[in-house]
Amino acid sequence: MADAILQIKHVSKFFGGLAANSDVSFDVTVGTIMGLIGPNGAGKTTLFNCITGYYPPSKGEVLFKGVRMNGLQPNQVCRLGMARTWQKVRPLAKMSVVDNVMVGALARTNSLKVAREVAMEQLRVVKLEKKAAFIAGGLPIGERKKLEVARVLATKPELLLLDEVMGGLNQAESEEIILLILELKKLGLTQVVIEHDMKAIMRLSDRIVVLNSGEKLAEGEPKEVAENPDVITAYLGEAVHA
């Protein structure tokens, strides 16, 4: 696809005899949100790790802006314009909020002044600018999730991979994250989102890829995926007639 920023081509990842991912392929179009869903253990985070350089794919290839990513380290991938968050947020707990985000900004500049300006800009995006001087370890979980996003945004990515960024949040906190993701899309940022909240992923995604047992089970627009009998079975088990 000419307008694909990310191309996953027949990616497999083996750990010994276990296939965590098996022959997974899909493209992510510039400016869109791709949802990545599947039951626990489906291989979603493993795929993120293969995409961003934390694991080398056992087979297949990852192309970002047409460049082959296989063999690159995470810091190299980040400098090329792709960054990700983690399921479990781990801020630099004894540092301030703004200093946490500056760590991300320093991937692009050696100037502390510029890094601080970038950090404050991203804190405004996630609406944490008033907490800039707070110690990061004291933030509640909802704000720690926003801090994680701000720190990644400070690396100036063209493609953002969000791994369960709404995990552990209440409804109000999740709504804030949903609005943030949609705002980032308006700003032109392409995103791939792993999420278990089906209402949220259906609302956010332009397209959805479903993984099950490491393999791609389905791909399509949200309504199409939601009505797919194989997807329903993967989540709920075999259909039971009343």
N, C-alpha and C positions, 0 to 999 in steps of 0.2 A: 504493500500500500504506500503510495507516494506521500500521504499525509500522516503516516504512522511514526510517532516519536519513539515507540518501544515495540520491538518485535521479539516474541518468544517463539523459538523454532525447535520443536521436538525435544524440549528440555526434560531430562531425566536426572534424578539424584538418588544414588544408592548408598546406603550405609550397611556394609557387609552384604548380606543377601536380601536386605529390606529395601524396597523401592518406595522412598518417601514421595517422589514425583516420578511419573512415567509418561513420557512422550507428550508433554503439554505444549500446546501451540496456541497463540492468539496475538493480536495486534492491539495497541492502544493508540487511538487517534489524537492528534494535537488538540488541546483545548477542551477535552472531554473528561468525564469521570467514569472510570471503569470500576465496577464493584467486583470483588473477589470473595466468593462465599463457599461454604461447605461445612459439613459436620466437623466436630472436634477430631483432630488427627487426619484431616483430609489432605494436608500438605501445603497449606496456604503460607504459613510463615517460612517454611523451608524454601518455597518458591521465591519469596521476597529475598531470602538470604542468597539464593543463587543469582537473582537479578542484580543485587547490590554488591556482590563481591565477597560476601562473608563465607560462602561455600562455592567452590568451583563446580559447575554442572558436570555430572558424569558423562552425559551425552547431550547433544544438541548445542544451540548457541543462543545468546542474548545479544540483540542489536539495539543500541540507543543512538538515535539520530544517524542510523546507518553504520555506526561504528561497533565492531565486535567487542563485547565486554569480557568475554571469557579470559580468565587469567589476570584481570586487573584487581588490585586491592581496593577495599572500601574507600580509602582516602582519594584514590585516583578516580573512582567512579563519582564521588562527590564533586570533585573539581570539574568533572565533565558536565555536571548539571543535574545529577540525580541523587536524591536524598530520601531517607526513610526515618520514621519514628518506630518505637518499640512498644510491645504490649505492656511491659512493666516499666513505668517511667522512673528514671533514676537521676534526678537533678543533682548537681554538685551542691549537696545539702547545706554546707557551711558558707557558701558564697551567696552574694546577692542575686536577685532575679536578673538584673541587667548584666551582671558579670557572667551569668550562665549563658545568656544569649550572645554576649560578646565572644564566647568560645566558638560558637558557630560562625560568627562574622569573620573571625581570624582565619578561617579557611580561604578567604578571598583577599585579605589585606594584612599587611604588617603594621599598620598604623592603629594604635589604640584609640586615637581620636575618631578615626573613620569607623572603627569597629563599634564604638559606643553610639555613634550616630545611627548606624545600621541597626544596632540592637534596640534603640529607642523607637525607631521606625517600625520594627516588627512587633514590639510590645504594644504599640498603638493599634496595629492590625488585629491582634488577639485581645485587645482591650485589657491589657495588664500594665499600662504605662504608669498608673498610680501606685503600683506595687513594685516599681523598679528597685527601690532601696531595701525592700523586704528580704529577709533570709529565705532562700528557696526551700529549705527543708521544712519551713513552717507553713507552707501553703497547703490548703486543702486539696484533695485529689483532683477536683475539677480544674483548679487553677494550675496544678502541676501538669495536667494534660495540655493546657494552653501554652504553658512555658515550653514544653517539649516541642510543640508545633512552632513556636516563635524561634527557638534555637535552630531548628531545621530550616525555617524560612530565611534565617540570617545567612545561610550558605548560598543563597540566591539560586535555588533549584529551578529547572525548567520542568522537571517531573518530580512529583512528591508522592511517596508511598506511605500510606497511613495504616498502621497495624493495630486494629481494635482501639482506636483513639477514644471511643465512647465506652469502653469496657469499665465497669464499676461505677458509672455515673448515674445519678438520678435523672428523672425525665427533664427537669428544667436545665440541668447541666448538659445533657445530651442535645437538647434543642439549641443551646448556644454553640455547640460544636458543629451541628448541622448547618446553622447559619454561617459559621465561619468557613466551612468547606465550600458552601455555595458562593460566598463572597470571593474566595480565592479563585474559584472558577471564573467569576466575572473579571478578575484581574488577569486572566489568561493562563493560569497555572493548570497544567494537566495533572490529574491525580488518579492513583489506584488505591482503592479503599478496601481493606479487610474489615468486615463487621458482621456480628451475629444478630444485631437488631434488624430484622427483616423490613420493618416499616421504614426505618431510616435508610437502609440500602436501596429500597425501591424508590424512595423519594429523591435520593441523591444521584443515582447512576444513570448514565446514558446507555450503557450496556453492562451486562453482568456475565462473568465467567463462573461456573460452578465446578468445584473440585470434589471428588469423592474417592477415597482410598488412593490418593496421589494422582488420579487420572482426571482429565477434563470430562465432565459428565454432560455439560450443556453450555451454550453461549447464546446470548441474544438480548433483546430489549427487555426491560423489567417485567412487563406484562407477559411476554412470551415465556420467560423463565419461570415466573410464578405459576403458570398454568401447565408446566411440563410435568407429566406423570412421573418421569424418572427422578426429577428433582424432589417432588413431593414424597416419593418412596424413600429417597436417601435421607430426608429429614425426619419423616414420621414413621418409617417402616412400611411393610406391605399394607395395602389398602384393606380396610375392614368394612364389610357391608353391615349396615344397621339391621 
